[in-house]
Amino acid sequence: MLEISPEIAAQLADEVYGVRDEFRLKFFLLKPLFSSSQQQKTSFKATVGGRLINTQDGFCVAARGGAEYRNDLFLMFRGSTQSNYGADWISNARCGVTSSAAGLVHVGFSHIFSSMRLDLDRFISQQMADRENPVQTIHCIGHSLGGAVATLAADWAKRTTRKNVVLYTFGAPKPGFEGFAKNFTTKLSPENVHRVYHATDPVPMVPLYPFTHPPVPGYGHFMGSSDALLSAGAHGMGKYIQSVKDTTWKSMQSHPPTSAYDKVVEKWLESEGSLNPFNADTWGWIDAGLAYVLKKILGTAAVIVQGPFVGTLSLVDKIAWILHKGIDLTIDAGKWVLMLMRKMMQLLHMKVVDTAKELTRALMRAVLERIMGKITQEARNALQQLTRPSDR
């Protein structure tokens, strides 16, 4: 299998944004990386948005490789744009869950992928019919929203084709629950999951747990930052292209963050001190703390029980319900719920409670809703500030 380099993957994730009409599509597909045959490359539209704003928009470019990549297929998905009256952001914000063959996934991302699935299936089936140059590898590539959709496409492609599938994402939000991330990683294998993210990019931080990034186990390709604060610039493809220039996937392997270890998370929950909502580390700790406490209540299995999250209640309602049950279960579980809520309330500049008895379901729901809203708004700010092509 030929693997594409970080630099080539980043360039494709960036340039697919510019494919807005037939002329630009043809120009983009002139790359030597792709086949010269017009029958082996195309683009697809997707349905983005929700009930209020719902539109069809160019979203994916598909092509067979050329030269040494003639046995490969490339599926490239664009990220969020400002050209469809906010429909992309509505898809981003629809953070409910829906079932997939691999587990629970983000309903907004799933809606986008599902709207293209028949077109993707038709294209891949046509290419698989080529007996002289059999398809061996499918590369799925995307930045931001496109990275999340590329993940769902990679999962589907692996299940339906049984071919080798490699995923390359940059600054992508979390596509599904922990169970999905683990099943996805097992199917593709960790070495085929290339997730690149900047330390101060807010988009990969959303949605909060139980949404989780693949690979699991693994932590992706972490790119450090000289800044401590969340940054819209850290989300731009220009910055990602700069970060991966002249690198290899092997050289980009990163160590797990401090918040990956339960004992360290416990110490953070027990600690005192102010929290800065604009500090990137703060949100890593909040996410890790929420994961730790939910697993403490539901069990210590590596993958959180997904059953409680299926039903008619909202995700926030279900998490609040589980946390409230934790207070009733044991004194130990209640202690950790109290510590987590105190951290969140402090971050929100709310009056901090002193005892677990003060934590009603309604109060915890309000805290969770505000916490999720705050980090989601930071991600939205990053997307809205990236309006110039060079900043994508």
MITIVO-764589 format. One record per residue (C-alpha): x, y, z negated; residue in one letter; residue number from 0. Coordinates in steps of 0.001 Angstrom, whole numbers. Layout:
BEGIN
[r [X; Y; Z]; "A"; NUM]
...
% end
This chain:
BEGIN
[r [0; 0; 0]; "M"; 0]
[r [1215; 3487; 895]; "L"; 1]
[r [488; 6021; -1824]; "E"; 2]
[r [125; 9706; -958]; "I"; 3]
[r [2288; 12093; -2953]; "S"; 4]
[r [962; 14539; -5586]; "P"; 5]
[r [1754; 17430; -3256]; "E"; 6]
[r [-171; 15984; -289]; "I"; 7]
[r [-3134; 15057; -2515]; "A"; 8]
[r [-3222; 18599; -3926]; "A"; 9]
[r [-3058; 20175; -460]; "Q"; 10]
[r [-5969; 18038; 763]; "L"; 11]
[r [-8032; 18851; -2344]; "A"; 12]
[r [-7411; 22543; -1664]; "D"; 13]
[r [-7850; 22654; 2110]; "E"; 14]
[r [-11135; 20714; 2165]; "V"; 15]
[r [-12752; 23842; 663]; "Y"; 16]
[r [-12167; 25635; 3944]; "G"; 17]
[r [-14117; 23163; 6078]; "V"; 18]
[r [-17263; 25267; 6470]; "R"; 19]
[r [-18004; 24805; 10187]; "D"; 20]
[r [-17175; 22537; 13149]; "E"; 21]
[r [-14170; 24588; 14275]; "F"; 22]
[r [-12537; 24491; 10842]; "R"; 23]
[r [-13351; 20809; 10498]; "L"; 24]
[r [-11605; 19983; 13765]; "K"; 25]
[r [-8602; 22116; 12796]; "F"; 26]
[r [-8334; 20432; 9379]; "F"; 27]
[r [-8525; 16973; 10963]; "L"; 28]
[r [-5663; 17707; 13377]; "L"; 29]
[r [-3226; 16838; 10591]; "K"; 30]
[r [-815; 14010; 11555]; "P"; 31]
[r [-1979; 12286; 8380]; "L"; 32]
[r [-5281; 11485; 10110]; "F"; 33]
[r [-6204; 9443; 13172]; "S"; 34]
[r [-6331; 11287; 16503]; "S"; 35]
[r [-9614; 9548; 17399]; "S"; 36]
[r [-12698; 11743; 16989]; "Q"; 37]
[r [-14729; 8575; 16306]; "Q"; 38]
[r [-12775; 7982; 13124]; "Q"; 39]
[r [-13377; 11241; 11263]; "K"; 40]
[r [-16398; 13268; 10237]; "T"; 41]
[r [-17973; 15370; 7471]; "S"; 42]
[r [-21052; 14955; 5302]; "F"; 43]
[r [-23470; 17275; 3567]; "K"; 44]
[r [-24686; 16716; 26]; "A"; 45]
[r [-27721; 17878; -1911]; "T"; 46]
[r [-26540; 20165; -4716]; "V"; 47]
[r [-28435; 22024; -7408]; "G"; 48]
[r [-31649; 21221; -9259]; "G"; 49]
[r [-35336; 22084; -9220]; "R"; 50]
[r [-34922; 25864; -9023]; "L"; 51]
[r [-32076; 25975; -6496]; "I"; 52]
[r [-31619; 22942; -4283]; "N"; 53]
[r [-29667; 23045; -1043]; "T"; 54]
[r [-27805; 20936; 1504]; "Q"; 55]
[r [-24160; 21950; 1754]; "D"; 56]
[r [-20968; 20599; 3331]; "G"; 57]
[r [-19259; 18531; 663]; "F"; 58]
[r [-17142; 15662; 1991]; "C"; 59]
[r [-14690; 15069; 4836]; "V"; 60]
[r [-13995; 11454; 5754]; "A"; 61]
[r [-11211; 10267; 8036]; "A"; 62]
[r [-9152; 7242; 8953]; "R"; 63]
[r [-5440; 7722; 8504]; "G"; 64]
[r [-2974; 7991; 11340]; "G"; 65]
[r [493; 6521; 11950]; "A"; 66]
[r [1641; 4653; 8820]; "E"; 67]
[r [-1764; 5314; 7218]; "Y"; 68]
[r [-3790; 3754; 10048]; "R"; 69]
[r [-5138; 1082; 7665]; "N"; 70]
[r [-6288; 3694; 5150]; "D"; 71]
[r [-9408; 5811; 4762]; "L"; 72]
[r [-9515; 9283; 3209]; "F"; 73]
[r [-12607; 10626; 1414]; "L"; 74]
[r [-12076; 14263; 407]; "M"; 75]
[r [-14620; 16162; -1697]; "F"; 76]
[r [-14734; 19913; -2212]; "R"; 77]
[r [-15181; 21527; -5613]; "G"; 78]
[r [-17551; 24284; -6719]; "S"; 79]
[r [-18005; 27337; -4505]; "T"; 80]
[r [-19846; 30634; -4846]; "Q"; 81]
[r [-21424; 30370; -1389]; "S"; 82]
[r [-24613; 28468; -2233]; "N"; 83]
[r [-26278; 30803; -4737]; "Y"; 84]
[r [-25145; 28912; -7810]; "G"; 85]
[r [-26393; 25470; -6730]; "A"; 86]
[r [-23004; 23901; -7507]; "D"; 87]
[r [-23084; 25251; -11035]; "W"; 88]
[r [-26584; 23854; -11587]; "I"; 89]
[r [-25194; 20418; -10664]; "S"; 90]
[r [-22293; 20942; -13088]; "N"; 91]
[r [-24650; 21980; -15876]; "A"; 92]
[r [-27009; 18986; -15515]; "R"; 93]
[r [-25118; 17005; -18169]; "C"; 94]
[r [-27769; 14412; -18894]; "G"; 95]
[r [-26926; 10805; -18098]; "V"; 96]
[r [-28123; 8219; -15635]; "T"; 97]
[r [-27237; 4550; -15236]; "S"; 98]
[r [-24738; 3229; -12710]; "S"; 99]
[r [-23385; -257; -12144]; "A"; 100]
[r [-20355; 663; -14277]; "A"; 101]
[r [-22145; 2502; -17097]; "G"; 102]
[r [-23706; 5859; -17897]; "L"; 103]
[r [-22658; 8777; -15670]; "V"; 104]
[r [-23314; 12521; -15427]; "H"; 105]
[r [-26710; 13004; -13773]; "V"; 106]
[r [-25688; 16113; -11786]; "G"; 107]
[r [-22593; 14466; -10283]; "F"; 108]
[r [-24531; 11277; -9608]; "S"; 109]
[r [-27231; 13243; -7745]; "H"; 110]
[r [-24622; 14781; -5426]; "I"; 111]
[r [-22918; 11462; -4723]; "F"; 112]
[r [-26190; 9603; -4177]; "S"; 113]
[r [-27257; 12143; -1548]; "S"; 114]
[r [-24166; 11205; 526]; "M"; 115]
[r [-24070; 7487; -158]; "R"; 116]
[r [-25824; 6346; 3030]; "L"; 117]
[r [-23550; 8508; 5200]; "D"; 118]
[r [-20467; 7229; 3367]; "L"; 119]
[r [-21654; 3645; 3695]; "D"; 120]
[r [-22218; 4091; 7437]; "R"; 121]
[r [-18762; 5601; 7965]; "F"; 122]
[r [-16912; 2995; 5912]; "I"; 123]
[r [-18830; 122; 7533]; "S"; 124]
[r [-17853; 1403; 10996]; "Q"; 125]
[r [-14196; 1560; 9996]; "Q"; 126]
[r [-14303; -1862; 8331]; "M"; 127]
[r [-15536; -3309; 11633]; "A"; 128]
[r [-12167; -2520; 13266]; "D"; 129]
[r [-10522; -5962; 13337]; "R"; 130]
[r [-7286; -4735; 14899]; "E"; 131]
[r [-6574; -2249; 12088]; "N"; 132]
[r [-8341; -3625; 9008]; "P"; 133]
[r [-8972; -1181; 6196]; "V"; 134]
[r [-6653; -1822; 3262]; "Q"; 135]
[r [-6824; 1277; 1032]; "T"; 136]
[r [-9398; 4019; 418]; "I"; 137]
[r [-8098; 7322; -998]; "H"; 138]
[r [-10682; 9445; -2888]; "C"; 139]
[r [-9581; 13039; -3510]; "I"; 140]
[r [-11130; 16113; -5106]; "G"; 141]
[r [-10699; 19204; -7270]; "H"; 142]
[r [-13090; 20335; -10020]; "S"; 143]
[r [-16663; 19241; -9183]; "L"; 144]
[r [-15214; 17422; -6167]; "G"; 145]
[r [-12979; 15390; -8460]; "G"; 146]
[r [-15940; 14195; -10530]; "A"; 147]
[r [-17862; 13185; -7388]; "V"; 148]
[r [-14712; 11552; -5968]; "A"; 149]
[r [-14599; 9402; -9113]; "T"; 150]
[r [-18141; 8138; -8542]; "L"; 151]
[r [-17300; 7550; -4875]; "A"; 152]
[r [-14200; 5567; -5849]; "A"; 153]
[r [-16250; 3421; -8223]; "D"; 154]
[r [-18825; 2730; -5506]; "W"; 155]
[r [-16190; 2078; -2823]; "A"; 156]
[r [-14396; -459; -4995]; "K"; 157]
[r [-17611; -2330; -5767]; "R"; 158]
[r [-18886; -2412; -2183]; "T"; 159]
[r [-15690; -2976; -185]; "T"; 160]
[r [-13419; -4896; -2588]; "R"; 161]
[r [-10528; -3009; -991]; "K"; 162]
[r [-7758; -1176; -2818]; "N"; 163]
[r [-9068; 2222; -3958]; "V"; 164]
[r [-6931; 5091; -5277]; "V"; 165]
[r [-8349; 8185; -6993]; "L"; 166]
[r [-6666; 11615; -7069]; "Y"; 167]
[r [-8354; 14423; -9040]; "T"; 168]
[r [-7292; 17906; -10096]; "F"; 169]
[r [-8989; 19834; -12902]; "G"; 170]
[r [-12051; 17582; -12800]; "A"; 171]
[r [-14785; 17515; -15459]; "P"; 172]
[r [-15650; 14219; -17170]; "K"; 173]
[r [-17761; 12016; -14863]; "P"; 174]
[r [-19391; 9642; -17349]; "G"; 175]
[r [-19453; 8008; -20766]; "F"; 176]
[r [-16581; 6081; -22297]; "E"; 177]
[r [-18034; 2752; -21167]; "G"; 178]
[r [-18049; 3938; -17557]; "F"; 179]
[r [-14466; 5237; -17846]; "A"; 180]
[r [-13242; 1924; -19221]; "K"; 181]
[r [-15067; -221; -16641]; "N"; 182]
[r [-13887; 2075; -13850]; "F"; 183]
[r [-10249; 1827; -14979]; "T"; 184]
[r [-10435; -1960; -15208]; "T"; 185]
[r [-11746; -2202; -11632]; "K"; 186]
[r [-9250; 180; -10029]; "L"; 187]
[r [-6358; -468; -12479]; "S"; 188]
[r [-4712; 2467; -14336]; "P"; 189]
[r [-1936; 2970; -11775]; "E"; 190]
[r [-4562; 3804; -9139]; "N"; 191]
[r [-6184; 6567; -11204]; "V"; 192]
[r [-4324; 9878; -10824]; "H"; 193]
[r [-5982; 12579; -12941]; "R"; 194]
[r [-4030; 15854; -12975]; "V"; 195]
[r [-5020; 18583; -15437]; "Y"; 196]
[r [-3520; 21724; -16931]; "H"; 197]
[r [-3388; 22159; -20697]; "A"; 198]
[r [-5348; 25420; -20577]; "T"; 199]
[r [-7850; 24543; -17837]; "D"; 200]
[r [-11303; 24539; -19528]; "P"; 201]
[r [-13099; 22513; -16830]; "V"; 202]
[r [-11551; 19104; -17722]; "P"; 203]
[r [-12730; 19682; -21315]; "M"; 204]
[r [-16410; 19391; -20374]; "V"; 205]
[r [-18738; 17791; -21122]; "P"; 206]
[r [-17748; 16849; -24685]; "L"; 207]
[r [-17718; 13257; -25971]; "Y"; 208]
[r [-19245; 10715; -25353]; "P"; 209]
[r [-18265; 11830; -21821]; "F"; 210]
[r [-14714; 10573; -21208]; "T"; 211]
[r [-12096; 10767; -18466]; "H"; 212]
[r [-10646; 7685; -16811]; "P"; 213]
[r [-8139; 6142; -17031]; "P"; 214]
[r [-8948; 4329; -20281]; "V"; 215]
[r [-6520; 3454; -21711]; "P"; 216]
[r [-4380; 6298; -20447]; "G"; 217]
[r [-4322; 10069; -20491]; "Y"; 218]
[r [-3768; 11155; -16916]; "G"; 219]
[r [-1057; 13519; -15703]; "H"; 220]
[r [-913; 16329; -18245]; "F"; 221]
[r [617; 19568; -16968]; "M"; 222]
[r [1796; 21869; -19742]; "G"; 223]
[r [1257; 25593; -19873]; "S"; 224]
[r [3196; 28534; -21276]; "S"; 225]
[r [-136; 29956; -22459]; "D"; 226]
[r [-2060; 28722; -25492]; "A"; 227]
[r [-5387; 30223; -24445]; "L"; 228]
[r [-7964; 28901; -22017]; "L"; 229]
[r [-7337; 30298; -18548]; "S"; 230]
[r [-9361; 30576; -15358]; "A"; 231]
[r [-6094; 30708; -13446]; "G"; 232]
[r [-5152; 27282; -14806]; "A"; 233]
[r [-8142; 25840; -12928]; "H"; 234]
[r [-7166; 27214; -9513]; "G"; 235]
[r [-5866; 24828; -6858]; "M"; 236]
[r [-3066; 27283; -6155]; "G"; 237]
[r [-1766; 26635; -9663]; "K"; 238]
[r [-2156; 22874; -9292]; "Y"; 239]
[r [-274; 22876; -5984]; "I"; 240]
[r [2535; 24797; -7653]; "Q"; 241]
[r [2615; 22404; -10630]; "S"; 242]
[r [2921; 19205; -8568]; "V"; 243]
[r [5342; 20488; -5945]; "K"; 244]
[r [8338; 18160; -5460]; "D"; 245]
[r [7055; 15692; -8084]; "T"; 246]
[r [6161; 12011; -8005]; "T"; 247]
[r [3323; 10246; -9797]; "W"; 248]
[r [5828; 8338; -11900]; "K"; 249]
[r [7629; 11490; -13022]; "S"; 250]
[r [4301; 13061; -14035]; "M"; 251]
[r [3339; 10355; -16527]; "Q"; 252]
[r [2465; 11998; -19833]; "S"; 253]
[r [2344; 11051; -23481]; "H"; 254]
[r [-966; 10866; -25361]; "P"; 255]
[r [-2068; 14086; -27079]; "P"; 256]
[r [-1752; 14286; -30847]; "T"; 257]
[r [-5529; 14108; -31139]; "S"; 258]
[r [-5481; 10588; -29665]; "A"; 259]
[r [-4626; 9048; -33033]; "Y"; 260]
[r [-7349; 8446; -35631]; "D"; 261]
[r [-5173; 9203; -38660]; "K"; 262]
[r [-4165; 12556; -37200]; "V"; 263]
[r [-7812; 13367; -36386]; "V"; 264]
[r [-8720; 12571; -39985]; "E"; 265]
[r [-6079; 15006; -41242]; "K"; 266]
[r [-7403; 17695; -38897]; "W"; 267]
[r [-10983; 17169; -40121]; "L"; 268]
[r [-9784; 17435; -43720]; "E"; 269]
[r [-7668; 20530; -43086]; "S"; 270]
[r [-8560; 24132; -43803]; "E"; 271]
[r [-7768; 27119; -41639]; "G"; 272]
[r [-9262; 29310; -38937]; "S"; 273]
[r [-10155; 28030; -35483]; "L"; 274]
[r [-9745; 30016; -32278]; "N"; 275]
[r [-12400; 29212; -29624]; "P"; 276]
[r [-10073; 30458; -26869]; "F"; 277]
[r [-7266; 28104; -27875]; "N"; 278]
[r [-7114; 25017; -25660]; "A"; 279]
[r [-6001; 22762; -28532]; "D"; 280]
[r [-9101; 23659; -30527]; "T"; 281]
[r [-11394; 21994; -28008]; "W"; 282]
[r [-9226; 18904; -27847]; "G"; 283]
[r [-9607; 18534; -31598]; "W"; 284]
[r [-13369; 19170; -31499]; "I"; 285]
[r [-13805; 16488; -28835]; "D"; 286]
[r [-11598; 14018; -30719]; "A"; 287]
[r [-13385; 14765; -33993]; "G"; 288]
[r [-16810; 14143; -32457]; "L"; 289]
[r [-15594; 10858; -30940]; "A"; 290]
[r [-14077; 9747; -34246]; "Y"; 291]
[r [-17207; 10451; -36315]; "V"; 292]
[r [-19627; 8856; -33825]; "L"; 293]
[r [-17510; 5696; -33706]; "K"; 294]
[r [-17298; 5729; -37494]; "K"; 295]
[r [-21082; 5550; -37606]; "I"; 296]
[r [-21790; 3229; -34674]; "L"; 297]
[r [-18820; 924; -35181]; "G"; 298]
[r [-15112; 774; -34482]; "T"; 299]
[r [-15384; -800; -31022]; "A"; 300]
[r [-13215; 795; -28364]; "A"; 301]
[r [-16280; 1648; -26278]; "V"; 302]
[r [-19117; 3459; -28023]; "I"; 303]
[r [-22481; 1677; -28006]; "V"; 304]
[r [-24389; 3288; -25165]; "Q"; 305]
[r [-27871; 2120; -26106]; "G"; 306]
[r [-28677; 5061; -28423]; "P"; 307]
[r [-28115; 7480; -25534]; "F"; 308]
[r [-30711; 5923; -23257]; "V"; 309]
[r [-34254; 7260; -23552]; "G"; 310]
[r [-36324; 10398; -23335]; "T"; 311]
[r [-34531; 12589; -25892]; "L"; 312]
[r [-31810; 14995; -24774]; "S"; 313]
[r [-28162; 14099; -25304]; "L"; 314]
[r [-27824; 16709; -28058]; "V"; 315]
[r [-30906; 15327; -29835]; "D"; 316]
[r [-29491; 11812; -29750]; "K"; 317]
[r [-26100; 12835; -31114]; "I"; 318]
[r [-27782; 14838; -33890]; "A"; 319]
[r [-29928; 11805; -34698]; "W"; 320]
[r [-26870; 9523; -34928]; "I"; 321]
[r [-24978; 11993; -37122]; "L"; 322]
[r [-27975; 12367; -39432]; "H"; 323]
[r [-28237; 8567; -39670]; "K"; 324]
[r [-24548; 8538; -40602]; "G"; 325]
[r [-25256; 10707; -43637]; "I"; 326]
[r [-27903; 8207; -44756]; "D"; 327]
[r [-25752; 5127; -44114]; "L"; 328]
[r [-22789; 5524; -46444]; "T"; 329]
[r [-21070; 8166; -48523]; "I"; 330]
[r [-17923; 7700; -46414]; "D"; 331]
[r [-19713; 8267; -43104]; "A"; 332]
[r [-21547; 11263; -44562]; "G"; 333]
[r [-18236; 12773; -45638]; "K"; 334]
[r [-16878; 12744; -42092]; "W"; 335]
[r [-20110; 14143; -40635]; "V"; 336]
[r [-19901; 17029; -43125]; "L"; 337]
[r [-16266; 17748; -42232]; "M"; 338]
[r [-17032; 17748; -38497]; "L"; 339]
[r [-20037; 20047; -38902]; "M"; 340]
[r [-18027; 22424; -41075]; "R"; 341]
[r [-15360; 22676; -38356]; "K"; 342]
[r [-17958; 23371; -35689]; "M"; 343]
[r [-19789; 25942; -37805]; "M"; 344]
[r [-16529; 27692; -38587]; "Q"; 345]
[r [-15703; 27845; -34888]; "L"; 346]
[r [-19120; 29379; -34197]; "L"; 347]
[r [-18763; 31915; -37051]; "H"; 348]
[r [-21807; 30424; -38762]; "M"; 349]
[r [-22327; 30152; -42498]; "K"; 350]
[r [-20576; 26908; -43447]; "V"; 351]
[r [-22513; 24380; -45532]; "V"; 352]
[r [-21019; 22866; -48690]; "D"; 353]
[r [-22789; 19503; -48896]; "T"; 354]
[r [-24064; 16831; -46507]; "A"; 355]
[r [-27556; 17232; -47974]; "K"; 356]
[r [-27777; 20654; -46342]; "E"; 357]
[r [-27283; 19136; -42892]; "L"; 358]
[r [-30732; 18621; -41448]; "T"; 359]
[r [-31168; 17132; -38004]; "R"; 360]
[r [-32441; 20461; -36743]; "A"; 361]
[r [-29365; 22298; -38055]; "L"; 362]
[r [-26948; 19786; -36560]; "M"; 363]
[r [-28782; 19921; -33261]; "R"; 364]
[r [-28440; 23706; -33212]; "A"; 365]
[r [-24721; 23512; -34013]; "V"; 366]
[r [-24077; 20886; -31325]; "L"; 367]
[r [-26054; 22821; -28744]; "E"; 368]
[r [-24086; 25996; -29438]; "R"; 369]
[r [-20741; 24166; -29429]; "I"; 370]
[r [-21475; 22471; -26105]; "M"; 371]
[r [-22794; 25717; -24702]; "G"; 372]
[r [-19646; 27586; -25715]; "K"; 373]
[r [-17124; 25320; -24013]; "I"; 374]
[r [-19435; 24941; -21003]; "T"; 375]
[r [-19544; 28725; -20657]; "Q"; 376]
[r [-15748; 28867; -20696]; "E"; 377]
[r [-15690; 26337; -17849]; "A"; 378]
[r [-18280; 28358; -15961]; "R"; 379]
[r [-16270; 31547; -16439]; "N"; 380]
[r [-13247; 29821; -14938]; "A"; 381]
[r [-15235; 28745; -11882]; "L"; 382]
[r [-16827; 32164; -11375]; "Q"; 383]
[r [-13492; 33978; -11550]; "Q"; 384]
[r [-11972; 31858; -8798]; "L"; 385]
[r [-13455; 33647; -5802]; "T"; 386]
[r [-10422; 34057; -3542]; "R"; 387]
[r [-9386; 31117; -1310]; "P"; 388]
[r [-5868; 31154; -2773]; "S"; 389]
[r [-7281; 30740; -6289]; "D"; 390]
[r [-9438; 27676; -5681]; "R"; 391]
% end
